[in-house]
Amino acid sequence: MVDIISPNDISTSMFRRSKRSLNEVSMESAIDLIKRALEFEVNVVEIYVDTVGPPDKYQEKLKAIFPKIKITVTKKADSTYPIVSLASICAKVSRDHALKVWKFREGIEVPEDGVGSGYPGDPVTKRFLQEYEPVFGFPRIVRFSWSTAVNALEGSAFAVEFEEEDQPGKEKVVLGSKKMTSFFKAEVPVKKFKRHQFWKDRCIEDVTDF
């Protein structure tokens, strides 16, 4: 059982308002894999995990979710436990296959030699990263949060800044100041409701004027 996470999903997780680190994405993927195995009634007795981040905290987190299973989280587990080595091979084979059959939704032509392995030292990958759209950058196959991709764009891509514009027809209010007329108005207490995180993440607000 393999869980494939697309580069676009990782970039979205790391760049959205409620950010999730690459370690958190990896942990959630591992947890989902274990849950799916249990749903298929697999008799899971022991779990061995190659850590991302501090192994102790990761192990405690997994034990809290799966208290009846023996769990071992350690560094370089793929060189210590054969079962983790096998999982690493499955992950690499799945990734290589995904790269070969990748469908570019952007409509670009795939180079004859492909996109390479995805490692920064791969000359084929290096050549692929040299071709990008100066405004929108790379296609979805490239993780924008990857430092190698960021460095490549800093060369000649256009810099874009997004500024919050003032709403027309509304006066700017200086914090800590009040209008004189406000002292002659009866203040009616208004019950404030806490906005759901869904609306905060998407910057959605109530409006009365269009």
N, C-alpha and C positions, 0 to 999 in steps of 0.2 A: 504494500500500500504506500503510495507516494502522494505528497501534497505539493503541487506546483504553484508557486507564487510568481506572478508576472512582474517584470521590472516596473511597469506602470503602477501596479498596486503598491509596491514598496515606495516609489516616489511620492505617490499620493498620501500614504500614511505618514511619511517623514516631513512633508511640506504643508499639510493642512493645519488649521488653527489648533486643534487638539492633537498635537504631534505624538506619533509613536515611533520609537527608535527601531533600528533594524533588529536589535536584540529582542525587543518586545514582539515584533512581528514573527521572529523565529520561534520564540517561546509559545505564542498562541497557536502557531502551526503544529508544534509538537504535541500540545495539549489536545488539539482537535483530532490529531491522528490517533492518540491513545483512546479518546472517547469513541471514535468511529470503530476501532478494533473491538472495544467492549460492547458496542451496539451490535456488532456482528457475532457476539457471543464467543469471542476468542478468549481462551483461558490465559490471561496475562498474569504471570506470577512475578516476574522480575522485569525491570526496565533499566536500560543503560543509555545514558545521554552524554554526548559531547557538548560541553557547556558553551554558552554564550554569556559573557559577563561573569560575575563571581559565582563559582559553582555551589557554594553553601546556600546562598539565597535562592538560587534556581531549584536546588534540591528540596529546600523547605517548601517552596511554592508548589512543587509537584506532589509532595507528600501530603500537603493540606488538601489537595484536590482528590488524590488517589491514596487514601490512608491504608488500604488493605494490600497494597502492592509494594514489594521491595524495590526501592529506587536508588540508583547510583548515578550521580552527576559528577563528572570530573573533566579536567583538561586533557586534551589529546586522547580521548577515549577510543578514537578510531585506531590508534596504534597499540592499545592495551587489550581491548575486547574485540574478538573476531566478529561478533554480531554487529558492532558499530562500524567496523570496517566494511562489512557487507552493505550496511545502510548507506555509507558514504559512496560506495560504488554505484548503488541504485540511483542515488541523487545525481551523480555526475553523468551517468548514462541517460537519465531522463532529461537533464539539462541539455546535453549535446543533441538529443533527438528533437527537443523543442526548438532549438536554434535552426536545425536543418529544415523543419517543416513550418517555420514561422511565416505567417501571412501578414504582409505589410499593408495595414489599412490605409496608410498614407499614399499608396499608389506608386511608391518608388520602385525602381528596378534593382533587384538583388545583384550584387557584384558576382562575377563568374566564380571567384574563389570564396564566396560566402562572406560571413561576418566574423569568422574566426571562433575561438573558444570563449571569448569574453574576458580573458585575462589581459591586464594592461601590457604585459610583456610580449603578447602575441602580435607579430608583425601584420597579420591579416586584420586583426581587430584595430590596430593602430591606423591602418589605411582607411578602414571603414569610418573611424571617428573623425577623420579629416574632411569627410563629406557631410555637411549639415546645412540646414536652412538658416540663414543669418538672423531671422526674427524668431522662429518657433523652435529652433534647435534641432535635436535629434528625433527620430521616430520613436515609437513606444517601446521598441526593443531595448533601448538604452535607458538605464536608471539615472535620472537627472540628479539624484542625490549622491551619485558616485563621484568622488573627488577627481578621478581621471576625466570624466565627462565635463565637469565644471571647469577644469583647467583648459580643456580643448576649446570650450566656448569663449573663454576670456580672451582668446587671441584676436578674432575678427568679428564675432557676433555682435549684433546691435544691443546696446544697453537699454533696458526699458524700466521706467519707474512708474509705479502705480500710486497716485496721490488721492487722498480722500477729498472730494470736492464739496464745497459749501452748498447747502441746499438753497436754491433760489427762493426769494421771498421771506426767508427766515433770518432774523437778526442774530448776529453773533452775541453770545452771552459770555461775559467775563466772569470766571469763577470767583465767588466771594463778593459779588456786587449785586445790588438790588435797585430796581427803579423806584422812584419816590411814590408813584401811584400804587405800588404793590402793598404799601402800608395801609391803604384805605380799603382794601378788598378783604372780605371775610374768607378765611382759609378753611376749606372743607377737606377734612381728612379723606384721603383716597387710599384704599387698600391696594397694596402692590403685590402682584403675583410673581413668583420666581419663574423666569423664562426657561423653557426646556432647552437642554444642551443641543438638541437637533437644530433649533432656530439660530442659536448662537454660532454654531459651526458654519452655517451657511449665510451668516450676516443678513438674516431676514428680519425686518422690523415692520411694525404696524404703521400705516400711513393714512392720512385723511385727505391730503391734497395730492393731485397728480399733475 
